[in-house]
Amino acid sequence: MANPNDAVRDAILRHLYEVHRNARGPKGVAIGIRDLHQAMRAQNIGLKDVNSNLDYLLQKGWIAKIEERRTFTTIRGTTQESASTKYKISDVGIDRLEGASTYQMHEHFSQINITNINGVTVLGSGNIVNTELTDLSNVLAEIEESISQSEKLSEESKLNAQVL
């Protein structure tokens, strides 16, 4: 691995994947930060390394953060709020570790690819646009703009002209 943090990130992701796989119910797929620190400490990964790499994996979407708000009544009868934060592997992280799946959704436009070959512009995933008619397109756009700004035409006439 080129980046030394990749080993830590991989360990965190794989641990959360195992938690997800072995969960007995929907709430069991996530763990708290203390449990994650303890599991990583067993692999000789320090607290600071876990925190910084966990934050990175969260930002990149490999891990999801689950916040659960709870209210409870104290002994004196007051109601208090408490938040519980847990972490779980995201769908992106699972796809990374498991590989391709029939149920995996692909991003159709994850990258923009624009190529010009002999006056033919190819956009995205194989869409072809012929650039020979760009002058005509510009003239039509100018006509459309003139119609919409004309004070001599009624709104109905403008609409009819632009629909054609």
Secondary structure, DSSP 8 states (H G I E B T S, - for coil): --STHHHHHHHHHHHHHHHHHT-SSGGGG-EEHHHHHHHHHTTT--HHHHHHHHHHHHHHTSEEEEEEEEEEE-TTS-EEEEEEEEEEE-HHHHHHHH---TT----TTSS--EEEETTEEEETTTEEEEGGGHHHHHHHHHHHHHHHH-SSS-HHHHHHHHH-
